[in-house]
Amino acid sequence: MKSRNSDSFKTNGRIVIVGASLAGLRGAEALRKEGFTGHLTIIGDEPYEPYDRPPLSKQVQKGWVKADHTKLPRMRAIDAEWRLGVAATRLDRTKEVVQLANGDEVPGDALLIATGVRSSIPPVHGLRDAENVHGLHDLSDAKAIREKAANADNIVIIGAGLVGLDAAYAIVEMGKKPVIVEMADTILAANLDARAASVYMAKFEEAGCSFRLGRRVDGTECDASGAVTALTLDDGEQLPCSLVIAAAGVRPSIEFLKNSGVACEQGVTVNEYLAASAAGVYAAGDVTLLSGIWPNAVKQGEAAAMNMCGVPTVYGDAFALKNTVNFFGIVSLSVGRFTASDGDVEYCREARGGYEKVITRDGVPVGVILQGDISRSGFWQYLIKNKINIAAIRKPVRKISFADFYGFEANGEYKWAAPACNNPGFRS
Ligand SMILES: Cc1cc2nc3c(=O)[nH]c(=O)nc-3n(C[C@H](O)[C@H](O)[C@H](O)COP(=O)(O)OP(=O)(O)OC[C@H]3O[C@@H](n4cnc5c(N)ncnc54)[C@H](O)[C@@H]3O)c2cc1C
């Protein structure tokens, strides 16, 4: 890709975005807002108008949810050449083109890679090729699961993270009782501590789900058509299945970058400006593997676009580890670390029918879990993000509030006055 000379690039340049979803569209919108009036091409391999992924389990449960409900930027509002339903298959940097599966070549001076991730089916014999095994990442997955679940007697979900439990919730709502296999000893192991996760597990069990925790799928039994009829776990248990939902991980969509010279360690390797290793190439969203959540894909799309327009914008997000969980009307939020390591101080309490946990390091909050009542989440996020030391506040942690950080100016106005840290102790 050519090097871009700021002003003429902004008016005459050609930018190609691969990936017509959250990061790509937010990037496109930001490019136009920032004054890029050159040619913009957006390539997306899915045959649908762009849609939100978080409600995919609703698609499983209820069928098609109207596209109007999408929180993505409206496709029609973005002035671009749209190439939907066709995959980018190769980046040829010598010719400065992106090649498409239909043989077309899309020329560009700069490229934004926003191709996200795909479900990764565990590498167990027969699982990847079976027609009754699906991930839950795309609308086509949701449609296939909905269709097959309706007539499936035994449904097994591999993975008890957010996506696996989203699927389990939808399947339960369809009147089925799935079995969920998870390698970790708790559910939601990447989102919450064991105490907070156990509340959800009890609810899922009440709803008819059963769990196999600390277990791995080791083998399969398949019928003559290649469909999986049973999964064998590492303790020898056999689980009959007519539908398997694999929610045990993802892999970045980077196949089209093979031999392009764009470095990919795991996802696309980027610096703090989201620039990839090749000039004029940027990446944003899940494909960078910097994060896997909606708000960060938005921020990355926008930051990459700013940088492409010559406005240096660092992407640094202290909340890469922010999680929200909401099942059965119970909301939990975790920010930062949710299990203490050596040298951390941990404060836990049952709070107003819920649960609260704060972890500090040298008096500075580094992690919080709120379950049930999350009204203080803004307060804790502020302290964690700004690394504010609370050691000198002589109060129980549950009573600390923004008021403890304000004094008064001589003219009576509030003034921010974080207490000096002279006491590394931490009181519960
Ligand atoms: C079921 C589910 C539930 C979720 N729930 C939440 C939630 O509650 N909260 C939250 O914060 N996040 C949630 N997420 C995560 C969130 O949706 C993602 O972080 C976000 O979608 C990432 O956006 P992206 O644009 O980077 O990637 P994606 O949304 O994955 O989009 C990438 C697009 O690029 C396309 N593509 C890939 N390769 C090519 C190619 N070679 N050529 C052309 N197109 C290509 C893909 O088909 C896809 O359309 C959820 C995700 C899933 C799957």
The ligand as a Gaussian input file, in Angstrom:
#p B3LYP/6-31G(d) Opt

LIG

0 1
 C      -22.940000     -14.593000      20.450000
 C      -22.134000     -13.377000      20.816000
 C      -22.524000     -12.596000      21.895000
 C      -21.766000     -11.468000      22.243000
 N      -22.178000     -10.717000      23.318000
 C      -21.473000      -9.637000      23.683000
 C      -21.880000      -8.819000      24.771000
 O      -22.903000      -9.104000      25.424000
 N      -21.107000      -7.738000      25.117000
 C      -19.991000      -7.419000      24.405000
 O      -19.339000      -6.419000      24.744000
 N      -19.578000      -8.163000      23.362000
 C      -20.280000      -9.260000      22.985000
 N      -19.864000     -10.005000      21.910000
 C      -18.617000      -9.638000      21.232000
 C      -18.854000      -8.547000      20.169000
 O      -19.957000      -8.875000      19.372000
 C      -17.566000      -8.432000      19.350000
 O      -16.554000      -7.925000      20.198000
 C      -17.731000      -7.545000      18.115000
 O      -18.694000      -8.057000      17.242000
 C      -16.387000      -7.413000      17.386000
 O      -16.569000      -6.666000      16.232000
 P      -15.567000      -6.810000      14.970000
 O      -16.113000      -5.870000      13.963000
 O      -14.183000      -6.686000      15.428000
 O      -15.708000      -8.325000      14.488000
 P      -16.964000      -9.125000      13.975000
 O      -18.220000      -8.608000      14.574000
 O      -16.638000     -10.565000      14.188000
 O      -17.037000      -8.828000      12.418000
 C      -16.066000      -9.220000      11.494000
 C      -16.733000      -9.341000      10.135000
 O      -15.727000      -9.582000       9.148000
 C      -16.190000     -10.607000       8.287000
 N      -15.015000     -11.237000       7.639000
 C      -14.133000     -12.091000       8.184000
 N      -13.211000     -12.453000       7.290000
 C      -13.523000     -11.826000       6.138000
 C      -12.951000     -11.806000       4.838000
 N      -11.843000     -12.506000       4.539000
 N      -13.540000     -11.069000       3.884000
 C      -14.641000     -10.326000       4.169000
 N      -15.238000     -10.321000       5.381000
 C      -14.668000     -11.044000       6.353000
 C      -16.934000     -11.529000       9.229000
 O      -17.795000     -12.421000       8.545000
 C      -17.699000     -10.506000      10.053000
 O      -18.875000     -10.112000       9.414000
 C      -20.602000     -11.138000      21.520000
 C      -20.200000     -11.937000      20.436000
 C      -20.959000     -13.044000      20.086000
 C      -20.518000     -13.893000      18.923000

